[in-house]
Amino acid sequence: MTQNVLFYARSSTTPHLGTCFETQLHYAKRFIKENGWSLEAICRDADIGEVVFTAQPGVRKLLEHIEGEAIDVIICHTLDRLCSRLAVAKRLLRELDAKGIELWAADPGVQIKTSDLIEYYRDDQGSMFGRGSHIAPMPDDLYEAERLVRLTYGYRYTGAFNADRQYIFGYRAVDADAAQAVQQIFQLYAEGMSPAKIAAGLNTLGVIGPRGKPWGDSMIRGDRAQRKGVLNDEIYLGRFWVPGRDCFDFVPALQIVTQDLWHRVKQRQRLAARGVTE
């Protein structure tokens, strides 16, 4: 019996990784043909940064299709092109299972099952904002668009117009004031100031810290090995870890710190690790 397929794609900001829409569609069509299935619908989204799952217009169309039409299989190129978070993937699979719909990834050509998800998201700590940015795992109810995940300091939620001129809220953008504080932290540390003195200076100036709290030494210094703390979070380079892969997506519009300043900070941290007093 022929399986009716819905193909979903989310464009990548890094075409050199081979995950642009055309590439995803090429491999999906080839996989569908090999299995003797029938492509019935295509849903797609633009990747312009972190966004709540159901805020994406392509995802909303996908959910409408599975509610109102005879779809047997949903296929994506790789799982991260559909779901970037473990909690979201688990809930989506539960909904698909209840309707008898299978989820497949054309690369590597396997059916995705709930028991496989831990392997795909083995390094996911509830955030795709860069490996090492460990926050509490995302509650399942944050799957809904009206419930927003907390963002890393330096970013805020905003909206964007899609190709159909629909305004979609839930995309991430740089927060200008917080980004200025991040740049100042990196600059002062690179010039020799200690995290404790930087934190004291920010508090004196009335700069609000992460989660609305006063600045503290640990917020800035963090842990290099675990990539915690402002000075160690690669999100500020515009780098976003792709779950299930050993690589990052690069989003230039969300870069706050230059490569040169980042390397200067890393050089000073290495000196500090060898015993040079901060």
C-alpha positions as CSV (number, residue, x, y, z in Angstrom):
1,M,0.0,0.0,0.0
2,T,1.4,3.4,-1.0
3,Q,2.4,5.7,1.9
4,N,1.4,9.3,1.7
5,V,4.3,11.5,2.7
6,L,4.7,15.0,4.0
7,F,8.2,16.5,3.7
8,Y,9.4,19.1,6.1
9,A,12.5,21.2,5.7
10,R,14.1,24.1,7.7
11,S,16.7,26.0,5.7
12,S,20.2,26.2,7.2
13,T,22.2,29.4,7.8
14,T,25.3,27.4,6.8
15,P,24.9,26.1,3.2
16,H,28.4,24.6,3.2
17,L,27.0,21.9,5.5
18,G,24.8,20.7,2.7
19,T,21.5,21.4,4.4
20,C,19.9,24.1,2.2
21,F,16.3,23.5,1.2
22,E,17.1,22.3,-2.3
23,T,19.6,19.7,-0.9
24,Q,17.2,18.5,1.8
25,L,14.4,18.1,-0.9
26,H,16.8,16.3,-3.3
27,Y,17.6,13.6,-0.7
28,A,14.1,13.4,0.5
29,K,12.6,12.8,-2.9
30,R,15.2,10.2,-3.7
31,F,14.4,8.4,-0.4
32,I,10.7,8.6,-1.1
33,K,11.1,7.2,-4.6
34,E,13.3,4.3,-3.3
35,N,10.5,3.3,-0.9
36,G,7.7,3.6,-3.4
37,W,6.0,6.3,-1.4
38,S,4.0,9.3,-2.7
39,L,4.9,12.9,-1.8
40,E,1.7,14.7,-0.9
41,A,2.8,17.9,0.8
42,I,5.9,20.1,1.5
43,C,6.2,22.4,4.5
44,R,9.2,24.6,5.1
45,D,10.6,27.2,7.4
46,A,13.5,29.7,7.2
47,D,16.2,29.3,9.9
48,I,16.8,32.8,11.2
49,G,17.6,31.8,14.8
50,E,16.2,30.1,17.8
51,V,12.4,30.0,17.6
52,V,9.5,28.3,19.6
53,F,8.5,25.2,17.7
54,T,4.9,26.0,16.9
55,A,5.7,29.7,16.1
56,Q,7.1,28.5,12.8
57,P,4.6,28.8,9.9
58,G,5.9,25.6,8.3
59,V,5.4,23.7,11.5
60,R,1.9,25.1,11.9
61,K,1.0,23.9,8.4
62,L,2.5,20.5,9.2
63,L,0.3,20.2,12.2
64,E,-2.7,21.2,10.2
65,H,-1.9,18.5,7.6
66,I,-1.7,15.7,10.2
67,E,-5.0,16.8,11.7
68,G,-7.0,17.1,8.5
69,E,-5.4,14.9,5.8
70,A,-4.4,11.3,5.2
71,I,-0.7,11.5,5.9
72,D,1.1,8.3,6.7
73,V,4.7,9.5,6.9
74,I,6.5,12.7,7.8
75,I,10.0,12.9,6.5
76,C,12.9,15.3,7.1
77,H,16.4,15.4,5.9
78,T,17.9,15.0,9.4
79,L,16.1,15.2,12.7
80,D,17.6,18.6,13.7
81,R,16.0,20.2,10.7
82,L,12.6,19.4,12.3
83,C,13.1,19.4,16.1
84,S,16.1,21.1,17.8
85,R,15.0,20.0,21.3
86,L,14.5,16.6,22.9
87,A,11.3,17.6,24.7
88,V,9.7,18.9,21.5
89,A,10.7,15.7,19.6
90,K,9.2,13.5,22.3
91,R,5.9,15.3,22.3
92,L,5.7,15.4,18.5
93,L,6.4,11.7,18.3
94,R,3.7,11.0,20.9
95,E,1.2,12.9,18.7
96,L,2.3,11.2,15.6
97,D,2.1,7.8,17.2
98,A,-1.4,8.4,18.3
99,K,-2.4,9.1,14.7
100,G,-0.5,6.2,13.3
101,I,2.0,8.5,11.5
102,E,5.6,7.5,11.1
103,L,8.6,9.9,11.3
104,W,11.6,9.2,9.1
105,A,14.9,10.9,8.5
106,A,16.2,10.6,4.9
107,D,19.7,10.9,6.3
108,P,20.5,8.2,7.5
109,G,17.3,6.7,6.1
110,V,15.8,5.4,9.3
111,Q,12.5,5.7,11.1
112,I,12.7,7.9,14.2
113,K,11.3,6.3,17.3
114,T,11.0,7.6,20.9
115,S,13.5,5.1,22.1
116,D,16.1,6.5,19.7
117,L,15.8,10.2,20.8
118,I,18.3,10.1,23.6
119,E,21.0,9.1,21.1
120,Y,20.1,12.0,18.8
121,Y,20.0,14.5,21.7
122,R,22.6,12.9,23.9
123,D,24.3,16.3,24.5
124,D,21.2,18.4,24.6
125,Q,20.8,20.1,28.0
126,G,17.5,21.8,27.2
127,S,19.2,24.4,25.0
128,M,20.6,24.6,21.5
129,F,22.3,27.9,22.3
130,G,25.8,26.3,22.2
131,R,27.3,23.2,23.8
132,G,28.0,23.9,27.4
133,S,25.2,26.4,27.9
134,H,23.6,24.2,30.5
135,I,20.2,25.3,31.7
136,A,17.3,23.3,33.2
137,P,15.7,20.9,30.6
138,M,12.8,22.6,28.8
139,P,9.4,21.7,30.3
140,D,7.1,19.9,27.9
141,D,4.5,22.6,28.0
142,L,7.0,25.0,26.3
143,Y,6.1,23.2,23.1
144,E,3.2,25.8,22.8
145,A,4.1,29.0,21.0
146,E,2.7,31.2,23.8
147,R,5.2,29.8,26.3
148,L,8.7,31.1,25.6
149,V,12.0,29.5,26.6
150,R,14.4,31.8,28.5
151,L,17.1,33.2,26.2
152,T,20.8,33.5,26.9
153,Y,21.8,37.0,28.2
154,G,22.3,39.3,25.3
155,Y,19.2,38.1,23.3
156,R,15.5,38.8,23.2
157,Y,12.5,37.5,21.4
158,T,11.1,39.4,18.4
159,G,9.0,38.8,15.3
160,A,9.6,38.4,11.6
161,F,7.7,38.3,8.4
162,N,7.6,35.0,6.5
163,A,7.4,34.6,2.7
164,D,3.6,35.0,2.9
165,R,4.0,38.3,4.8
166,Q,2.7,36.7,8.0
167,Y,4.2,38.2,11.2
168,I,5.5,35.4,13.3
169,F,6.6,36.1,16.9
170,G,9.1,33.8,18.5
171,Y,12.4,34.5,16.7
172,R,15.5,35.5,18.5
173,A,17.4,38.8,18.0
174,V,20.3,40.6,19.7
175,D,19.3,42.8,22.6
176,A,21.3,46.0,22.0
177,D,21.7,47.1,25.6
178,A,22.6,43.6,26.9
179,A,24.9,43.0,24.0
180,Q,26.8,46.2,24.8
181,A,27.3,44.8,28.4
182,V,28.6,41.5,26.9
183,Q,31.0,43.4,24.7
184,Q,32.2,45.5,27.6
185,I,32.8,42.3,29.7
186,F,34.9,40.7,27.0
187,Q,36.9,43.9,26.4
188,L,37.6,44.7,30.0
189,Y,38.7,41.1,30.7
190,A,40.9,41.1,27.7
191,E,42.5,44.3,28.9
192,G,43.3,42.7,32.3
193,M,40.4,43.4,34.6
194,S,39.3,40.5,36.8
195,P,35.7,39.1,36.6
196,A,35.1,40.3,40.2
197,K,36.0,43.9,39.4
198,I,34.0,43.8,36.1
199,A,30.9,42.6,38.0
200,A,31.3,45.3,40.6
201,G,31.6,47.9,37.9
202,L,28.5,46.8,36.1
203,N,26.5,46.8,39.4
204,T,27.8,50.3,40.2
205,L,26.5,51.4,36.7
206,G,23.2,49.8,37.4
207,V,23.5,47.3,34.5
208,I,21.0,44.5,35.2
209,G,22.5,41.0,35.0
210,P,21.2,37.7,33.7
211,R,17.6,36.8,34.9
212,G,17.4,40.3,36.4
213,K,20.0,39.6,39.1
214,P,23.0,41.7,40.2
215,W,26.2,40.7,38.5
216,G,28.5,38.3,40.3
217,D,32.0,37.0,39.6
218,S,30.8,33.5,38.7
219,M,28.3,34.8,36.1
220,I,31.3,36.2,34.2
221,R,34.1,33.8,35.0
222,G,32.0,30.6,34.8
223,D,33.7,27.3,33.9
224,R,35.9,27.0,30.8
225,A,35.8,23.3,30.6
226,Q,32.0,23.2,30.7
227,R,31.7,26.4,28.6
228,K,29.6,28.1,31.3
229,G,29.7,31.8,32.1
230,V,29.6,34.8,29.8
231,L,33.3,34.6,28.9
232,N,32.9,31.0,27.7
233,D,29.6,30.9,25.8
234,E,30.2,30.5,22.1
235,I,26.7,31.7,21.3
236,Y,28.3,35.2,21.4
237,L,30.3,34.2,18.3
238,G,27.0,33.4,16.6
239,R,27.7,29.7,16.9
240,F,24.8,27.3,17.6
241,W,25.2,23.7,18.3
242,V,23.3,21.3,16.1
243,P,21.8,18.4,18.2
244,G,22.9,15.0,17.0
245,R,25.9,16.3,15.1
246,D,29.4,17.4,16.1
247,C,29.1,20.8,14.4
248,F,27.7,24.2,14.8
249,D,25.4,26.5,12.7
250,F,26.8,30.0,12.3
251,V,24.3,32.9,12.4
252,P,26.1,36.1,11.6
253,A,23.2,38.4,12.6
254,L,23.4,37.0,16.2
255,Q,27.1,37.4,16.7
256,I,28.0,39.9,19.5
257,V,31.7,39.3,20.0
258,T,34.3,39.4,17.3
259,Q,36.7,36.5,16.7
260,D,39.7,38.7,17.6
261,L,38.2,39.7,20.9
262,W,37.2,36.1,21.7
263,H,40.7,34.9,21.0
264,R,42.2,37.6,23.2
265,V,40.0,36.5,26.1
266,K,40.9,32.8,25.5
267,Q,44.6,33.8,25.6
268,R,44.2,35.5,28.9
269,Q,42.3,32.6,30.4
270,R,45.1,30.3,29.3
271,L,47.6,32.5,31.1
272,A,45.4,32.5,34.2
273,A,45.2,28.8,34.2
274,R,49.0,28.6,34.3
275,G,49.0,30.7,37.5
276,V,49.0,34.3,36.2
277,T,47.0,36.3,38.7
278,E,43.9,38.0,37.4
